[in-house]
Amino acid sequence: MSQSLNQWLARLESMHPKAIDMGLTRVSEVAHRLGLTFDCPVITVGGTNGKGSTCAMLESMLMQGGYRVGLYTSPHILQFNERARLSGQSASDDELCAAFEQVDAARGEVSLTYFEFSTLAILKLFADARLDAVILEVGLGGRLDAVNIIDADVAIVTSVDLDHMEYLGDTREKIGFEKAGIFRPGRAAICSDPEPPASLIEHANAIGADLWLFGRDFNYSGDRQQWNYGGRNMRRHSLAYPSLRGANQLLNASAALAALEVLRERLPLGAQEVRSGLVLVELPARFQVLPGRPSVILDVAHNPHAAATLAQNLDNMGFYPYTHAVFGAMADKDIAGILAQLRERVDHWYLTDLPLPRAASAGALADALAKAGIAESSGPDSECRIRCFATPAEAYAAARNDAGENDRIVVFGSFLTVAGVMAAKPAN
């Protein structure tokens, strides 16, 4: 290859004047030149939170059925290759570089962002791989996201909440409309948000999509041992709980099973394949509890909605003498809203800088804590430490040094926060 993967990625970062440039005109033109088409079913998954979990469960269940599956997700945690999975394995450097060269040759003078270029390359890689199913995770919004150049056979919106408001709008109604942009006339449009915005429902109805709503067209029930899925024309009983932890995962699993119900003629799956897929599914940094003591939880909760889910999941873990939080976030996030959800669950804060210009500094996070009424204190009745660090690895090392064997450490916020800790290979 003329360039290594790292060289390609460095080039992509400087190729376009904007990091995010909403719109499908440029990326659609290059896709047309590439002749991008899929002969297999395509499932597109959007939503504020829960996209990654839903995609992972779909991939795992389909692979248990023996299908060749392509899964595109973003962002990655440690390596770019994580974004493109072929039958459960990350694409190789050579495969990605070859796809980058094809996109570069086809684009001519068309300027593409990092995300647009890499999306086209991975779509081309999948299109040439003769897969049985393709799963595409939306990067931002839906209507104007690069993956929306593909007409999905089934589109899922997992949840709608406030995030990326500078691009998607400042209300759930505006954001719901943007996310509903992945729906297509006459095709299944699944929404697992228990309270979907009216804009999402109205758009689906206006274009003639086959709208599936949680609580109306599909649902779940269960007890401590097992759960059941109920759809329009299919029931699945005695299911194992997903190996992904968290109170919200049955919503995500139900949406995945609704999509498989829609595609049951083209991608049939037996009961055992579904059960095994749910048990074996893996997804790093979504309420991932590492083995050993103290307990360490990795979670990429980076908006208030995700922080509320993290708080609920922490509550469900039981009693710990102290909770130590390693936290880093982008400056454009609703940091006050995130802190409001977790302030009562954290005893000690380890705030970190992140290696991006748009990241909030550890000092800025400390100021946000102060505005939220969280201050350092010491005494017999209450104790709170707030410390600032240059890197997530340094913050995590300090938390491990301070934490007792029976305490817990939660690492959350930006993907870069979790990646910085994972790259440091935390030992337990």
N, C-alpha and C positions, 0 to 999 in steps of 0.2 A: 504494500500500500504506500502511496506517496506521502501520506501523513499518518502519524499515530493518532489514537483516539484522543489523547490529551491535547494534541495540536489542533485537531478538529474542534474540540470543545472550546479551546481558547479563541480560535478564529470565529466561532459562532457568537461568542460573547461580544465581539466588537464589530460584527457585520452590519447591524442595523442601528439606526440612531436612537431607537427607543427599546427599552427592555420589554415593555408591554405595549402592543399596538393593535387595539381591538379592531376586528374586521376580518372578513373571509375572502375578500377580492383577490389579494395577492396569493394566499395559500391555495385557493381554489384553482387559480390559473396554473400554478406549478403542478398541482395534483392532476389536472387535465393533461398536461404535457407528459406526466409520468404514466398515464393510463391506469390510475389507481381504481381497482374494482375488487370486490370480494364475492366469491361464489358461495361462501359459507355464512351462517347466521352471525350477525354482529349485534352485540349488546353494549350500549353506551350508558355509563353511570355518572350522574351528576349529583350535586347537593352540597350543602355547606359542610356537613360532617357525615361520616359513615360511608363515604365513597370507597375508601380503600378496603374496609372490612367487607363490604358487599362484593366488591370485585374479587377479593381473595377467596371468599366462600364459593362464588360461582366457579372460579378456576379449579378449586379443590374438588368440588363435586363432579364437574365435567371430566377432570382427569381420572377420577375414580371410575368413571364410566368408560375409560379407555380412549377418550377423545384427545386429539391434538389441539391444544389451546394456545392462542396468543393473548397475552395480557400486557396492556400498556398502562402504566401508572406514572404519576409524578407528584411531588418531586422525589428524588432518590435520597437515601440517607447517607450511605458511605460511598457507593460507586454508581456512576451514570448507568452502567449496564443493568442495574436493578429495574430500570424503567421499561425494559423490553424483555419479557419472559416468554420462552417457547417451550411448551409442555413442562413448565415448572423450573426451567433452567434459564438463567440470565444469558442474554445474547453475548456472544464473544466480541472482543475488540475488532477482529477482522470482519465479522458480519456487519457490525455497525459502521465501520469505516467504508465498506463497500456500498452500503446504503447511502451514506453521506455523499460519496462521489457521484452516485446516480442523481441525487437531488441537486447537487451543485451543477451537474452537466445540464439538467433540465431547466433550471431556473433562469438561465441567461442573465438578464439585467434586473430581474425581480429581486428586491431586497426582502429578506425574511428575518424575523426575530429568532433568537436562540430556541424558543419553544416551538415556533412554527417550523423551522428547519428540522429540528430533531423529531417532531411529530411526523412530518412527511417521511423522513428516513425510516422510522419505525413502522409506519403504515406500509411503506414499500417492502420492507423486510417481511412483514406478515403476509402481504398479498402474494409474494413469491414463494412462500413456505408451504402452500397447499394445506392449510389448516382446516379443522372441522368446526372451529368456533373462534371468534375474536371478541375480546372484552376491552373496551376503551374507557378509561377514566377521564372525565372532563378536568381540565386544569383550572380554569377560572370561569365561573358563570355557566355558560352553556350556549346561548344563541350565537355569540361571536367567538367562541372558543375554536381552536384549530381542528379538534377532533370532530366538530360538527359539520365538516365537509362530507362526512360519511353518513348516508341515510341508514340509521340503525333499524334493525328488525324489531328490537325491543329497546325502549329507553326508560331508565329508572332515575327518579329524583328521590334521594334518600331523606333529605331534610332541607328546610329553608330557614335561615336565620341571618343575622346581621354580620357580614364580613365583606371585605373588599368593596366597601361602600363607595369609594371614589370612582370605581368602574361600573358597579352594578346598581347603584341607587341606595338611598338612605332609609328605605322601609322594606318590610317583608313583601309587600305587594309588588314593589318594583323589582326586587331580587327574584321573587317567584316567577315573574314574567320572563326574566332573563334565563332562568334555569329551565323553564318550560320550552325554551327554544330548541331543545334537543328532540322534542316530540315530532312525530311525522303523521300526516293524514293516513287514516286507515290502519295504522300500526299500533301495537300495544304501548301505552304510556303509563308507567307504574309510578305511584307516589306513596312512599311509606311514612311520610310525615303525618302524624295523627291529626294535625290541624293545618292542612295546606292552605296557603293564601288563595283568596278568590281569584286572583289574577292567573294563577296556574291552571285552575279548573276551567276558567273562562277561555283561556288560550287553547287548551286541549279540545274543548268543545267546538270552538270557532273553526279549528282546522280539520275537525272530524277525526281526531285521534281516538283510539280505543282506550279510554281512561280507566285504569284500575286504581281504586283508592283503598288504603288501609282502613279496615273496619267496615267497609261496604263490599268490596270484591275479594278481599283476602284478609286473613287475621291469624292469630295464634292463641293457643291456650296451653296450660301445662301445670305441673307441680314441681316439687324439688327434684324428682328423679328423671323426668322426661317431658317433652312437649309435643304438641300437635300443630300441623299447618292445615288451614282450611282455605281453599281457593274457590273459584267459580265452579269448576267441574272436577276438582281433584282434592283428595284428602291424603295427608301423610301423617301416620300415627306413630307413637312411641319413638320419637326422634331423640337422639342424643343432643345435649346442649353443645353449642359450638365451643371449640377449645379457646377461641378468643374471649377474653374476660370482659365483663361489663354488662350493666343492666340493659343497655340499648341494643345488644347484639341480636336479640330475637326479632327486633324490627328489621334489622339489616338482613338476617337470615330469611325472614318472611318475604321480603322484596326479591331476594335471589330465587326463592322457590316459586314465586309468582312468575318470574321471567322464565324459569324452566317449565312451568305449566304451559305458558304460551307456546314454547318451542318444543313441546313434548313429542310432536310428530317427527320433527327433524333431529332432535337430540334426546331420544328417550333415555331415562335413567330409572333404575330399579331402586327399591327401598334401601337395600344394603349399600348401594353406591352413594346414595344421599347421606345415610348415617355416617359412613366412613369419611366422606368428604368433610362433614361438619366436625368430626372428631380430629381429623388430621390437619385442618387448616392452620396456617401460620401467617402472622403478619407482625413484623417488628414494630415496637414503639406505639402500639395501641393498647394502653393499659397492660403493658408487658411486665410481668413480675419475675424478676430474676431469682434463681435459686440461691439459698444461703441466708446468712444473717450478717448485718441487719437486712431487712427486706428492702429491695430496691425496685421502684416502679418507674418505667419509662413511658411517657405519653406525650404525643405531639399536640396536646390541647393548646391552641393558639388564638381562640376567640371565646367570648363569654359562654356561648352555647356548649362548646366542647369542655370548657372549664367546669360548667355545672354538672356535666356527665362525669367528669373526673372526680368532682367533689362527692357525688353520690356513690361512685365506685369505691372511693377511699372510706366512706362511712360504712360500706358493707364489709370492709376487711376486718372489722373488730377493733379491739383496743390496742394502742401502742403508746408507750410513755411519752415519746416525742416524735414529731414529724419534721424532718429537715427537707427544705425545698431548694433545688437548684433550678433557677429560672432565668431565661433569656428570651427576648422577644423583639420583633420588628417595631419600629417607632410608630408605624401607621396602624397598628392594632389597637383595639379598645383595651388598653392595659388596665384602666380603672375597673372596667367591667369584669375582666379576668380575675383581678385581685378580690373583687367583691364576692366572687363565688368561692374563693379558697382561703380567705383570710382567717376564718375560724378553724380551719383544718391544719394550719401550719404554725409551728412553734419557732422555727429558726429559718432565716432566709439567706441563701447564697446566690447573689446576683452576679450575672456575667455579661461581659461584652461579647459581641459576635462579629465574625469577620465579614461583614457587609456594611457598606456605607449607610444603608437605610435601617440598620438595626439600632434599637435604643441602647444607649450605654448603660453600664451597671449603675452609674451615678444617677442617670435619669430614672431608672427603675426604683432606686432608693428614694428619689423625690416623690415618685408615684405612691410608694408605700407610705411615706409621710403624709401625703394628701389624703390617703385612705385611713389615716389615723393609726397606722401601724408603726410603732417606734420601738427602738431598743429599750429593754428594761431588764432588771435583775432583782431578785428578791425571793422570799420563801413562797409567795403566792403566784408569781408570774415571772416568766423569763423569756426574753426574745432577743436573739442575736441577728443582726443584719450586717452582712459583709459583702464587699465587692471584689470581683476578680476579673482578670484579663481574658481568661478562657474558660469554657465549660469544664475542661479537664481539671483545672486548678480549683474551681468551685466544688467539683465533685470530690476531689481528694480531701479538701477541707471538711466537707460534710461527712465523709467516711471516717475521718479522724475524730470528729466530734460525736458521732452517733454511737449510742450504746448497742449492745447485741440485740436487744428487744425493740429498738426503735425502727423507724422506716425512713427511707430517703425517696422522695419523688422528684424526678427530673422531668421538667415539662416546659412547654412554650414552643418556640420555633423548632422546625426540623433540625436546624443547625445546633441548637442546644443539645438535643438528644444525640445527634451525630458526633458532636465533640466528645461526649461521654462514652459513647460506644467505641469510638476510635481509640480511646484510651484504654480499652479492654478492662472494664471494671472487674476486679477480682472479688469473689465471694468465698 
